[in-house]
Amino acid sequence: PNSSIVFTVMAETVPAVVAAEVDPNLIEVKLFNKWSFEDVQVSDTSLEDYIGVLASKHATYVPHTAGRYSKKRFRKAQCPIIERLTNSLMMHGRNNGKKLMAVKIIKHAMEIIHLLTDQNPIQVIVDAVVNRYCYGPV
């Protein structure tokens, strides 16, 4: 519903109409406010449960959810794939805990992927993961 707010400007009353309700279907969560999770497809059906790219579950603005994905067995499969890539950059002693630096690296890498391929970088990363797992896990 619309709500009205009244402003008083130099002894003159001016009503202003403010839209208080936003349709939730219009809001689309995009990674870094640029890339959508909507059209991302996992080509290998055996990996669909383990690569988190569903727009309804795994869509985030920044790959930093602070989720507790290691508390239970196989819960890390629910972690968004871009966040798992970000977490994998924080390996070795000198990079431990530097998640903001890892997020910045992922953002710049995705910009480069987008400029070179003109595709959704999330889709390119998912395809790379699927192609890697054809040869077996690391």
C-alpha positions in Angstrom: 0.0 0.0 0.0 1.1 3.5 -0.7 1.8 5.7 2.3 1.8 9.4 2.3 4.3 11.7 3.9 3.7 15.4 4.4 6.7 17.8 4.1 6.5 21.3 5.4 8.6 23.7 3.3 8.6 27.4 4.3 5.1 27.3 5.7 3.8 25.4 2.7 2.5 21.8 3.1 3.5 19.5 0.3 2.2 15.9 0.3 4.5 13.3 -1.1 3.5 9.7 -2.1 6.0 7.0 -1.2 5.7 3.5 -2.5 6.2 1.3 0.6 5.8 -2.1 -1.0 8.1 -3.6 -3.6 7.1 -6.6 -5.6 9.4 -9.5 -4.5 9.3 -10.9 -8.1 11.1 -7.8 -9.4 14.1 -8.1 -7.1 16.8 -10.3 -8.7 19.9 -11.1 -6.7 22.9 -10.8 -8.9 26.5 -11.6 -8.0 28.4 -8.3 -7.5 25.1 -6.7 -8.8 26.2 -7.7 -12.4 25.7 -11.4 -13.1 22.5 -13.3 -12.7 22.1 -16.9 -11.4 18.9 -17.3 -13.4 20.3 -18.8 -16.6 23.1 -20.9 -15.2 22.9 -24.5 -16.2 24.9 -27.5 -14.9 25.4 -29.8 -17.9 26.3 -32.9 -15.9 23.3 -34.3 -14.1 25.5 -36.2 -11.6 27.0 -32.9 -10.3 23.7 -30.9 -10.1 23.3 -31.6 -6.4 26.9 -30.7 -5.6 27.4 -27.4 -7.5 25.4 -24.7 -5.8 24.1 -22.4 -8.5 20.3 -22.4 -8.0 18.9 -18.9 -8.1 16.4 -19.7 -5.4 19.0 -21.1 -2.9 22.5 -20.0 -3.8 22.1 -16.5 -5.2 24.2 -13.9 -3.2 25.4 -10.4 -3.9 28.9 -11.2 -2.6 30.5 -14.7 -2.1 30.8 -14.1 1.6 27.8 -15.7 3.4 29.6 -16.7 6.7 27.6 -19.9 6.5 28.6 -22.9 8.6 28.9 -25.5 5.8 31.4 -27.8 7.6 29.3 -28.6 10.7 27.6 -31.6 9.0 28.7 -34.1 6.5 28.0 -33.1 2.9 26.6 -29.7 3.9 29.4 -28.0 1.9 27.5 -29.1 -1.2 24.9 -26.4 -0.3 27.5 -23.7 -0.3 27.4 -21.5 -3.5 30.0 -22.5 -6.0 31.5 -19.1 -6.2 32.0 -18.9 -2.5 33.7 -22.3 -2.5 36.1 -21.0 -5.2 36.7 -17.9 -3.0 37.4 -20.1 0.1 39.8 -22.2 -1.9 41.9 -19.1 -2.6 42.4 -18.7 1.2 44.8 -21.6 1.3 48.4 -21.6 2.7 49.5 -19.7 5.7 49.9 -16.2 4.3 46.4 -16.1 2.8 44.5 -17.6 5.8 41.5 -15.4 6.8 41.9 -12.9 4.0 38.5 -13.5 2.5 38.0 -9.9 1.4 41.1 -10.1 -0.7 39.9 -13.4 -2.2 36.5 -11.8 -3.0 38.3 -8.9 -4.8 40.4 -11.4 -6.8 37.2 -13.3 -7.8 35.5 -10.1 -8.8 38.4 -9.0 -11.0 38.7 -12.5 -12.5 35.0 -12.5 -13.4 35.3 -9.1 -15.0 38.1 -10.4 -17.2 36.1 -13.6 -18.1 33.1 -11.4 -19.0 35.2 -9.1 -21.2 37.0 -12.0 -23.0 34.0 -14.3 -23.6 30.9 -12.0 -23.4 29.2 -14.8 -21.4 28.0 -15.0 -17.8 31.2 -15.7 -15.8 29.2 -17.9 -13.4 28.3 -20.2 -16.3 31.9 -20.3 -17.4 33.1 -21.3 -13.9 30.4 -24.0 -13.7 31.4 -25.4 -17.0 35.1 -25.4 -15.9 34.1 -27.3 -12.8 32.0 -29.8 -14.7 34.9 -30.4 -17.2 37.4 -30.9 -14.4 35.2 -33.5 -12.7 34.9 -35.5 -15.9 38.5 -36.7 -15.2 37.9 -37.3 -11.5 38.0 -35.1 -8.4 41.1 -33.3 -7.3 
